[in-house]
Amino acid sequence: MLSFDTPTHRFHLRAAAVIRQGPRVLLHRLETDTFWALPGGRVEPGVEAW
């Protein structure tokens, strides 16, 4: 996971994707969450961006 510290915070780099099919957008939610989110996750060193 790519992360670094600043004098007041720890920063974790994450990526997300917006995936559309016509008027629909892909979202996901864990059963225990009360919110929906875009698919994505942590960025690892060496992972290529498209």
C-alpha atoms as one frame of an Amber mdcrd trajectory, in Angstrom:
protein
   0.000   0.000   0.000   1.278   3.460  -0.861   1.122   5.788   2.122   3.114
   8.582   3.674   3.062  10.744   6.777   2.762  14.513   6.912   3.317  16.531
  10.079  -0.380  16.214  10.958  -1.822  13.303   8.940  -1.151   9.900   7.389
  -2.078   9.741   3.682  -3.149   6.443   2.029  -3.378   6.451  -1.770  -6.531
   4.785  -3.090  -8.080   4.533  -6.539 -11.696   4.335  -7.655 -13.449   3.787
 -10.967 -16.631   5.161 -12.467 -18.161   2.389 -14.578 -21.200   3.343 -16.652
 -23.527   1.376 -18.852 -26.047   3.751 -20.383 -27.718   5.664 -17.534 -26.516
   3.174 -14.886 -23.405   3.487 -12.661 -21.777   0.576 -10.821 -21.734   0.966
  -7.007 -21.134  -1.530  -4.208 -21.991  -1.792  -0.524 -20.950  -4.204   2.217
 -23.881  -5.734   4.072 -22.827  -3.930   7.254 -22.363  -0.505   5.600 -25.013
   2.199   5.431 -23.465   3.809   2.315 -22.741   2.936  -1.306 -19.294   3.438
  -2.877 -17.476   3.293  -6.193 -15.418   0.127  -6.817 -11.737   0.574  -6.053
  -9.118   0.006  -3.407  -5.556   0.487  -2.321  -2.797   1.259  -4.789   0.228
  -1.026  -4.541   3.759  -0.119  -5.684   4.384  -1.275  -9.262   0.708  -1.382
 -10.275   0.260   0.104 -13.745  -2.303   2.811 -14.457  -4.241   2.323 -17.681
